[in-house]
Every structure is written in C-alpha cells, then in structure tokens.
C-alpha cells in the first residue's frame, strides 16, 4: 500500500466541489422628477435605506443632477421590497417619485 492508505500513488480521489452560485444582485435606483421635493427624497433615503443625512443629501443631489442614482445593491427579494416601500410611501404622500431595480 502507498502512503495514501490504499491509493498506490498517495493521492486521494477528491471530487471537485461545484461552487455554490451567488444569488443575483439587483441595483435599486431612484429617478429624478420635477415635482418631488428634495427634502422628501432625503427623508426616503434615510428611512428606507438607512443612510445618514449627509449621504442621503449626496445621493439626492446625484439624482437631481444626473437623472438617477443607485441607492443600494441587494438580493432580489430585498430590492423588490425596497422598491415597493418607496413607491407606496411616495404615493401616500402624493409625490411622483419613481424607484426601480435592475439586475447588476
């Protein structure tokens, strides 16, 4: 017997493991409009994305200047929940703020 304990060349037969697939990630985006107040957008970013005030203001300004901004990257279920929460909240407050998601 070889040093591998029964395998003559000392090598153990190891079946290669397949790497578990990482779940797809989704970007959550806020879109600019000409009606939603900037303060409301900042509030939404703080409330639903846990951003501090300074970060929320920075993202709101990016949305304002560029037309949209990525607010976070999440698994599908979390991204979908965030989009729904933001859209429902904006509608309750009669603002046309749009939030969407796309695969990263």
KOLLO-962533 format. One line per 8 residues: number of its first residue (from 1); their letters; for each residue x, y, z of C-alpha. Coordinates in Angstrom, 1 decimal. Each point is the difference from the previous one (the first is absolute). Last residue first. Layout:
residues N
NUM) A) X/Y/Z  ...
***
This chain:
residues 104
104) XXXXXXXX) -26.4/44.1/-11.6  -3.6/-0.8/-0.8  -2.3/3.0/0.0  -2.2/1.6/2.6  -2.4/2.9/0.0  -1.0/3.0/2.1  -2.1/2.9/-1.3  -1.0/3.1/2.0
96) XXXXXXXX) -3.4/1.3/-1.2  -0.9/1.4/3.4  -3.5/-0.2/1.5  1.2/-0.8/3.5  -1.6/-3.5/-0.1  1.4/-0.4/-3.5  3.5/0.7/1.1  -0.4/-2.5/2.9
88) XXXXXXXX) -1.3/-2.7/-2.3  2.8/0.6/-2.6  2.7/0.0/2.7  -1.4/-3.2/1.7  -0.5/-1.8/-3.3  3.6/0.8/-1.2  1.4/-1.1/3.4  -1.9/-3.2/-0.1
80) XXXXXXXX) 1.2/-0.9/-3.5  3.6/0.8/0.9  -0.3/-2.2/3.1  -1.5/-2.9/-1.9  2.4/0.2/-2.9  3.2/0.2/2.1  1.2/3.5/0.6  2.1/2.8/-1.5
72) XXXXXXXX) -0.7/3.5/1.2  -1.0/3.6/-0.8  1.0/0.0/-3.7  -0.6/3.4/-1.4  -2.3/1.6/-2.5  -0.5/3.2/-2.1  3.7/1.1/0.1  -0.3/3.2/2.0
64) XXXXXXXX) -3.1/-0.6/2.2  0.8/-3.7/0.5  3.6/0.9/0.9  -1.4/2.8/2.4  -2.2/-2.6/1.7  3.0/-2.3/0.4  2.1/2.7/1.7  -2.9/1.1/2.2
56) XXXXXXXX) -0.6/-3.6/1.1  3.7/-0.4/0.8  0.0/3.1/2.1  -3.2/-1.0/1.9  1.1/-3.5/0.8  -1.2/-2.7/-2.2  -2.2/-2.8/1.4  -1.4/-0.9/-3.4
48) XXXXXXXX) -3.7/0.3/0.7  -0.2/2.8/2.4  3.1/2.0/-0.8  -0.4/-0.3/-3.8  -3.7/0.8/0.3  0.7/3.1/2.1  2.6/1.3/-2.4  -2.5/-0.5/-2.9
40) XXXXXXXX) -2.7/1.9/2.0  2.4/2.9/0.7  0.8/0.2/-3.7  -3.7/0.6/-0.7  -1.6/-2.3/-2.6  -1.2/2.1/-3.0  2.6/0.2/-2.8  0.8/-3.7/0.0
32) XXXXXXXX) 3.2/-1.9/0.5  0.2/-3.8/0.2  1.1/-2.0/3.0  1.8/-3.3/-0.8  0.2/-3.3/1.9  2.8/-2.2/-1.5  -0.7/-3.7/0.1  2.3/-2.9/0.9
24) XXXXXXXX) -0.2/-3.5/-1.4  0.4/-2.7/2.7  3.5/-1.4/0.3  0.1/-3.4/-1.5  1.6/-2.7/2.2  3.3/-1.0/-1.3  0.0/-3.5/-1.4  2.2/-2.2/2.0
16) XXXXXXXX) 2.6/-2.1/-1.8  -0.2/-3.6/1.0  3.2/-0.9/1.9  1.7/-3.2/-0.7  2.8/-0.2/2.5  3.5/0.0/-1.3  2.7/-2.2/1.4  0.9/-1.7/-3.2
8) XXXXXXXX) -1.2/-3.5/1.0  -3.3/1.2/1.7  -0.6/-2.3/2.9  1.2/2.1/2.8  1.4/3.1/-1.7  3.5/-1.0/0.8  -0.2/-2.9/-2.5  -1.1/-3.5/0.7
***
